């Protein structure tokens, strides 16, 4: 399992207003998509999210997004180390992901850029 980096999860009220700041900060354009009623913009190492509080409150339980080479392999490694795989792997607009609760109780999203 190779960890490639981490993404900071930022919850904003107005995604359109927030994007230009983060594009300037990260030096590149945002990649936008929607998932489950939540508007998302990936800008460099930032993942901006905006949507109904009922959806955002669920997302706030995840501490960070960690990029890996293969979420299936990552799931096996995590489970072997005592983590609980809460969801996935599933296909997303940006690749595949899984959600895992580490033995210390912290929840992380793991993603790869592989197509299904």
N, C-alpha and C positions, 0 to 999 in steps of 0.2 A: 504494500500500500504506500503510495507516494502522495504526500500532502504538497500541493502546488501553491497554496496561499489561502488567505482568508478575506472575507468581504464583511464590511461593517454594515449593519442593518440600521437604517434611519427611517423613522416614521414621521411623515410630514402631513400637514393639513392640505396644502396646496402644491401638488406635484409640479404643475406648470411654472409656478413661481420659484420653486426650489431648484429645478433642473439647471438653469443657466449658471447659477453659482457653482454647482458641483461640476459642470462641464468646464468652467474656467479653472477650477481647482485641480481637476484631474487631467486637463489638457486634451479632452476628446469628447466626442458626441455621446449622448445617452442612447442606449438600446431600450426601447419601450415595449412593454407587453402587459396583458391583463391576465390575472389568474384568480378565479373564484370571487370576482367582484372587486378585487384589489388592483389598482393601477400600480405598475412597477416600472422603475427606470434604473438600469444598471449603468453606472458611470464610473469607470476605473474600478477602484476597490470599494466603491460605495453602492449600496442597494437601497434606493429610495422607494418607500411604499406609502400609498395613500388609499383610503377606502373607509367603508363603514366600520365603526368601532367594534361591532360584533365580529368582524373578520380580523381586524387589526389586533384585537386582544388575544386571539389565538396565536397569531404570528409573533407577538411579543414574548411568548414562552420560549422561543428559540433564541439562544444567546448570540450565535454567529453562524455564518455560512462558510464552510471550508471546502475549497476546491481540491479534488483528488483525481487520480488518473482513471479509476474504475470503482463505481459505487458498489458493485456486487462484491468485489474483493474486499473493499472497505467494510462492508456489512459483516463479512465472515471474520475479519480481523477484530472488529469491534465486539461482536458476539463472543468471540474467543477470549477477549479481555474482560468480559463481564458486563458489557453495555447491553441495554435493551433496545432493539430495533422497533421504534414506535410506528413507522410507516415507510413503505417503499421496499425496494427501489421502484420509482414510477417515472414515466416520461414527462418532461416539462418543456416549455418553449425553448429553454436554453440547454437542454440535455437531459440527464437523469438525476434524480435525487433520492435521498433517504433521510429520515429523521431518526436520531438516536439519542437516548438518555444514557449518559455516562454513569458509572457507579456512584459518583458524588452527587448525582441528581441534576446536573446541568444538561440542557438539551441543545443539540447542534444539528444543523442541516449540513449534509455532505452532498456535493454535486460534482458531476463530470460533464464533459461536453460531447459525450457519445450519443449518437442517434439510437433509437430503439432497434 
